[in-house]
């Protein structure tokens, strides 16, 4: 089962998402990028919770890796996100 989730992003957040997309080997759609980034953030939080609080975990904001690491090639659930049609 899948659920549609809508959201609005500031221009700067949308630009960061698009920059992340362009840094991937195969540029994912915005919907795929958001699914991947959400999974990365949730996985990070789970790992951090298992390790316990550390200064780096509490001081830094979770951000995707800029080294090209991605899980975007894994099968994604079929989740529809509305787009403004400006996917780059």
URKAMO-V667715 format. One record per residue. N is the residue number from 1. RES is the residue in three letters. PHI is phi in whole degrees, -180 to 180 (none if undefined). OMEGA is omega in whole degrees, -180 to 180 (* if undefined). D_CENTER is the distance of its C-alpha to the mean C-alpha in Angstrom with 1 decimal. Layout:
N_RES_PHI_OMEGA_D_CENTER, N_RES_PHI_OMEGA_D_CENTER
This chain:
1_UNK_none_178_20.5, 2_UNK_-133_180_17.6, 3_UNK_-128_175_17.0, 4_UNK_-85_179_16.1, 5_UNK_-128_178_14.1, 6_UNK_-106_177_14.7, 7_UNK_-160_176_13.5, 8_UNK_-119_180_14.5, 9_UNK_-127_174_12.9, 10_UNK_-66_178_15.2, 11_UNK_-58_-178_16.1, 12_UNK_-68_177_14.8, 13_UNK_-66_179_11.3, 14_UNK_-63_178_11.3, 15_UNK_-65_178_12.8, 16_UNK_-63_178_10.3, 17_UNK_-63_180_7.6, 18_UNK_-66_176_10.5, 19_UNK_-63_177_11.6, 20_UNK_-62_180_8.5, 21_UNK_-57_-178_9.2, 22_UNK_-67_179_12.8, 23_UNK_-79_-179_12.6, 24_UNK_-84_179_11.8, 25_UNK_-57_178_15.1, 26_UNK_-114_-174_14.8, 27_UNK_-64_179_13.0, 28_UNK_-78_173_10.8, 29_UNK_-65_177_11.4, 30_UNK_-61_-180_9.3, 31_UNK_-61_179_9.3, 32_UNK_-63_179_8.3, 33_UNK_-63_-180_5.4, 34_UNK_-65_176_4.4, 35_UNK_-61_-179_5.7, 36_UNK_-65_-180_4.4, 37_UNK_-64_177_1.2, 38_UNK_-64_178_4.4, 39_UNK_-61_179_6.5, 40_UNK_-60_179_6.2, 41_UNK_-64_180_6.9, 42_UNK_-67_177_9.5, 43_UNK_-64_178_11.0, 44_UNK_-61_-180_11.4, 45_UNK_-62_179_13.1, 46_UNK_-62_180_15.3, 47_UNK_-64_-180_16.4, 48_UNK_-64_180_17.2, 49_UNK_-66_179_19.1, 50_UNK_-69_-179_21.1, 51_UNK_-76_-173_22.0, 52_UNK_91_-177_23.1, 53_UNK_-67_174_22.6, 54_UNK_-130_-179_22.8, 55_UNK_-56_-179_23.2, 56_UNK_-64_-180_20.1, 57_UNK_-72_-177_18.0, 58_UNK_-90_-178_19.7, 59_UNK_-90_-173_19.9, 60_UNK_-102_173_16.5, 61_UNK_-91_179_13.3, 62_UNK_-62_179_10.3, 63_UNK_-136_179_8.6, 64_UNK_-67_178_7.0, 65_UNK_-69_179_10.2, 66_UNK_-96_-177_12.0, 67_UNK_-91_179_14.4, 68_UNK_90_179_12.9, 69_UNK_-63_180_11.8, 70_UNK_-152_171_9.5, 71_UNK_-111_-176_9.8, 72_UNK_-66_179_9.4, 73_UNK_-84_177_13.2, 74_UNK_-80_179_13.5, 75_UNK_-58_179_14.7, 76_UNK_-106_174_12.4, 77_UNK_-65_-179_14.1, 78_UNK_-79_180_15.7, 79_UNK_-119_179_13.9, 80_UNK_-93_173_15.1, 81_UNK_-120_179_13.4, 82_UNK_-70_-179_16.0, 83_UNK_-121_177_15.6, 84_UNK_-83_179_17.9, 85_UNK_83_-178_18.8, 86_UNK_-102_179_17.7, 87_UNK_-66_-177_15.1, 88_UNK_-115_*_15.8
